[in-house]
């Protein structure tokens, strides 16, 4: 991460869920980035960036408050074969990080190809309301159903039908109904194990 301001902080917060080794290179850093460093979540080098700082990086994100520095970092990093995100001018980079909503196994990623990160975030925020934390539990239920159906049913048509039944919206809303359906399938699995 070349730059240590507010935008760098937002990018870091988005990347932390991937458990990456994040190194921030900037002569000045946001206080929240300092806290992340103290918590051992990022490394910080308080200095102007040099090529050697991103020589071994997989991904380079240019987020300084200087368009010239960002342009130079992006150009040099791309010449090294790195993945590059240039927050000021998308076309100078070669990749983007989509806005992402995650609920357990369930992930939705939204990208505008750099045209409007703001719109991507707005859409993600709308989807967060539609798919609250309980949606992750519903996806876990579907996973358990699928694993059980694969064990108990050899007929593909019957498997497909059972898996389709499990996606009925009534299961999302009713935890007891999910438990009853899964228990019934697991009972069948127990009967076939004997």
C-alpha positions as CSV (number, residue, x, y, z in Angstrom):
1,X,0.0,0.0,0.0
2,X,1.7,3.1,-1.2
3,X,0.1,5.9,0.8
4,X,-1.2,6.1,4.3
5,X,-4.3,8.3,4.3
6,X,-8.1,7.7,4.5
7,X,-8.4,6.0,1.2
8,X,-5.5,3.6,2.1
9,X,-7.3,2.9,5.4
10,X,-10.5,1.9,3.5
11,X,-8.5,-0.3,1.1
12,X,-6.7,-2.0,4.1
13,X,-10.0,-2.6,5.9
14,X,-11.4,-4.3,2.8
15,X,-8.2,-6.4,2.3
16,X,-7.8,-7.6,5.9
17,X,-10.5,-10.2,5.5
18,X,-8.2,-12.0,3.1
19,X,-5.5,-12.3,5.8
20,X,-2.9,-10.7,3.5
21,X,0.5,-9.5,4.6
22,X,-0.1,-5.8,4.2
23,X,2.7,-3.3,4.2
24,X,2.0,0.4,4.2
25,X,4.7,2.7,2.8
26,X,4.1,6.4,3.5
27,X,5.9,9.3,5.3
28,X,2.6,10.0,7.2
29,X,-0.1,7.5,8.2
30,X,-3.7,7.8,9.3
31,X,-4.1,7.2,13.1
32,X,-6.3,4.2,12.5
33,X,-3.5,2.6,10.4
34,X,-1.2,3.2,13.3
35,X,-3.6,1.3,15.5
36,X,-3.7,-1.6,12.9
37,X,0.1,-1.6,13.1
38,X,0.0,-1.8,16.9
39,X,-2.5,-4.7,16.6
40,X,-0.1,-6.5,14.3
41,X,-2.4,-6.4,11.3
42,X,-0.2,-4.3,9.0
43,X,3.4,-3.4,8.8
44,X,4.3,0.3,8.3
45,X,7.4,2.0,6.8
46,X,7.3,5.7,7.5
47,X,9.1,7.0,4.4
48,X,8.7,7.9,0.7
49,X,8.1,4.8,-1.5
50,X,10.9,3.4,-3.6
51,X,10.8,0.6,-6.1
52,X,12.5,-1.8,-3.6
53,X,9.5,-1.3,-1.3
54,X,7.2,-3.2,-3.7
55,X,9.8,-5.4,-5.5
56,X,8.4,-8.5,-3.7
57,X,4.8,-7.5,-3.5
58,X,2.0,-9.4,-5.3
59,X,-0.4,-6.5,-5.4
60,X,0.6,-2.8,-5.3
61,X,-2.0,-0.2,-4.5
62,X,-1.1,3.5,-5.2
63,X,-3.2,5.7,-2.9
64,X,-1.0,8.7,-2.1
65,X,-2.3,12.3,-2.3
66,X,0.1,12.9,-5.2
67,X,-1.2,11.9,-8.7
68,X,2.4,12.0,-10.0
69,X,3.6,9.6,-7.4
70,X,0.7,7.3,-8.0
71,X,1.3,7.3,-11.7
72,X,5.0,6.6,-11.3
73,X,4.4,3.7,-8.8
74,X,1.7,2.2,-11.1
75,X,3.9,2.4,-14.1
76,X,7.0,0.9,-12.4
77,X,5.0,-1.8,-10.6
78,X,3.2,-2.9,-13.8
79,X,6.6,-3.0,-15.6
80,X,7.6,-5.5,-12.8
81,X,4.6,-7.6,-13.6
82,X,2.7,-6.7,-10.4
83,X,-1.1,-6.4,-10.0
84,X,-1.7,-2.7,-9.6
85,X,-4.6,-0.7,-8.4
86,X,-4.4,3.1,-9.1
87,X,-7.1,4.7,-7.1
88,X,-7.0,8.0,-9.0
89,X,-6.9,6.7,-12.6
90,X,-8.3,3.2,-12.9
91,X,-6.9,2.9,-16.4
92,X,-3.3,3.2,-15.1
93,X,-3.8,0.0,-13.0
94,X,-4.5,-3.5,-14.2
95,X,-7.0,-4.8,-11.6
96,X,-9.7,-3.7,-9.2
97,X,-11.1,-4.9,-5.9
98,X,-14.9,-5.3,-6.0
99,X,-17.2,-4.2,-3.3
100,X,-18.0,-7.4,-1.5
101,X,-20.8,-8.6,0.8
102,X,-20.0,-11.8,2.7
103,X,-22.3,-13.9,4.9
104,X,-20.5,-17.0,5.9
105,X,-20.2,-19.2,2.7
106,X,-22.3,-16.7,0.8
107,X,-20.4,-14.0,-1.1
108,X,-21.6,-11.3,-3.6
109,X,-19.0,-9.1,-5.3
110,X,-19.9,-6.0,-7.3
111,X,-17.7,-4.2,-9.7
112,X,-18.2,-1.3,-12.1
113,X,-14.8,-1.9,-13.7
114,X,-13.5,1.2,-12.0
115,X,-16.2,3.4,-13.5
116,X,-17.9,4.1,-10.1
117,X,-16.6,2.5,-6.9
118,X,-19.2,4.7,-5.1
119,X,-22.0,3.0,-7.0
120,X,-20.6,-0.5,-6.3
121,X,-20.5,0.4,-2.6
122,X,-24.1,1.7,-2.7
123,X,-25.3,-1.5,-4.3
124,X,-23.4,-3.6,-1.7
125,X,-25.0,-1.5,1.1
126,X,-28.5,-2.2,-0.4
127,X,-27.7,-5.9,-0.6
128,X,-26.5,-5.9,3.0
129,X,-30.1,-5.0,4.0
130,X,-31.6,-7.7,1.8
131,X,-29.1,-10.4,2.9
132,X,-28.6,-9.9,6.6
133,X,-26.4,-12.1,8.9
134,X,-29.1,-14.8,9.0
135,X,-28.6,-15.5,5.3
136,X,-25.3,-17.1,6.2
137,X,-27.1,-19.6,8.5
138,X,-29.5,-20.3,5.6
139,X,-26.5,-21.0,3.3
140,X,-25.1,-23.3,5.9
141,X,-28.4,-25.2,5.9
142,X,-28.2,-25.6,2.1
143,X,-24.7,-26.9,2.4
144,X,-25.7,-29.5,5.0
145,X,-28.7,-30.5,2.9
146,X,-26.5,-30.9,-0.2
147,X,-23.9,-33.0,1.7
148,X,-26.7,-35.2,3.2
149,X,-28.5,-35.6,-0.1
150,X,-25.3,-36.7,-1.8
151,X,-24.9,-39.4,0.8
152,X,-28.5,-40.7,0.8
153,X,-29.7,-40.4,-2.7
154,X,-28.1,-41.9,-5.8
155,X,-30.9,-40.9,-8.3
156,X,-29.8,-37.6,-9.8
157,X,-33.3,-36.5,-10.6
158,X,-34.4,-37.0,-6.9
159,X,-31.2,-35.2,-5.7
160,X,-32.1,-32.2,-7.9
161,X,-35.7,-32.2,-6.6
162,X,-34.6,-32.3,-3.0
163,X,-32.0,-29.6,-3.5
164,X,-34.6,-27.4,-5.2
165,X,-37.1,-28.0,-2.4
166,X,-34.4,-26.8,0.1
167,X,-34.2,-23.4,-1.7
168,X,-37.9,-22.6,-1.1
169,X,-38.0,-19.2,0.6
170,X,-40.0,-20.7,3.5
171,X,-36.8,-22.4,4.7
172,X,-34.9,-19.1,4.8
173,X,-37.6,-17.6,7.1
174,X,-38.2,-20.6,9.3
175,X,-35.3,-22.1,11.2
176,X,-37.5,-24.9,12.7
177,X,-38.6,-25.9,9.2
178,X,-35.0,-26.1,8.2
179,X,-34.1,-28.3,11.1
180,X,-37.1,-30.6,10.5
181,X,-36.2,-31.0,6.8
182,X,-32.5,-31.6,7.6
183,X,-33.4,-34.1,10.4
184,X,-35.6,-36.0,8.0
185,X,-32.8,-36.3,5.5
186,X,-30.3,-37.2,8.1
187,X,-32.7,-39.9,9.4
188,X,-32.7,-41.4,5.9
189,X,-28.9,-41.3,5.9
190,X,-28.9,-43.2,9.2
191,X,-31.2,-45.8,7.8
192,X,-29.0,-46.3,4.7
193,X,-25.9,-46.7,6.9
194,X,-27.3,-49.7,8.6
